[in-house]
Amino acid sequence: VGSAIAGFDGHRGWVYYLAVSPDARRGGLGRALMAAAEDWLRERGAPKIQLMVRGSNADALGFYEALGFERQDVVVLGRFLRDAG
């Protein structure tokens, strides 16, 4: 019904993934998963938690902003890897 993946890189905590099935949303599971991720990161000494969301994902942005997350001035760079074969 829902899952989360969090990690700590030694500098900050990251939530890499959070998902709740559509029929289970708005019941508090997402908040509970985020609280568990925050507790896990806090126990490991993470001073800050970060995550990335597509700018077009208004539902996710609203969810995280309701939890107190703020947009940050960051540029994300990426490129596709060429096929090794």
C-alpha positions in Angstrom: 0.0 0.0 0.0 2.9 2.3 0.7 6.7 2.5 1.0 9.6 4.8 1.5 13.3 4.7 0.9 15.6 7.1 2.8 19.4 7.4 3.1 22.1 9.4 4.9 25.2 10.4 2.9 27.1 11.7 6.0 26.0 15.3 5.3 22.3 15.3 4.9 19.4 12.9 4.9 17.5 12.1 1.7 14.1 10.7 1.0 14.8 8.9 -2.3 11.3 7.5 -2.8 7.9 7.7 -1.2 4.8 6.1 -2.7 1.3 5.4 -1.4 -1.2 3.7 -3.7 -3.9 6.0 -5.0 -6.8 4.3 -3.1 -4.9 4.6 0.2 -4.0 8.3 -0.1 -5.3 11.0 2.3 -5.5 8.5 5.2 -2.2 9.5 6.9 0.0 6.8 5.6 2.3 9.2 3.6 2.7 11.3 6.8 3.5 8.2 8.8 6.1 7.0 6.3 7.7 10.4 6.3 7.7 10.6 10.1 9.4 7.1 10.2 12.0 8.3 7.6 12.7 11.4 9.6 13.1 9.4 12.8 15.5 7.0 11.1 17.6 9.9 9.7 17.6 11.7 13.1 18.8 8.5 14.8 21.8 8.5 12.4 22.7 12.1 13.0 21.4 13.7 9.8 21.0 17.5 10.4 18.8 18.1 7.4 16.4 16.2 5.2 16.1 16.8 1.4 14.1 15.3 -1.4 13.5 16.0 -5.1 10.1 16.4 -6.8 9.3 17.1 -10.4 8.0 20.7 -10.7 4.9 19.4 -12.5 3.9 17.1 -9.6 1.6 19.6 -7.8 0.1 16.9 -5.5 3.5 15.9 -4.2 4.7 19.5 -3.9 1.6 20.3 -1.8 2.1 17.2 0.4 5.7 18.0 1.2 5.1 21.8 1.7 2.3 20.8 4.2 5.0 18.9 6.1 7.2 22.0 6.3 9.5 21.4 3.3 10.5 24.5 1.5 11.7 25.0 -2.1 15.4 25.6 -2.4 17.5 27.3 -5.0 19.2 24.2 -6.5 20.1 23.3 -10.1 19.9 19.6 -10.9 22.1 18.5 -13.8 21.9 15.1 -15.6 22.6 13.3 -18.8 21.8 9.9 -20.3 24.5 7.3 -20.2 25.5 5.8 -23.5 24.9 2.1 -24.0 28.1 0.3 -23.0 27.7 -2.3 -25.8 
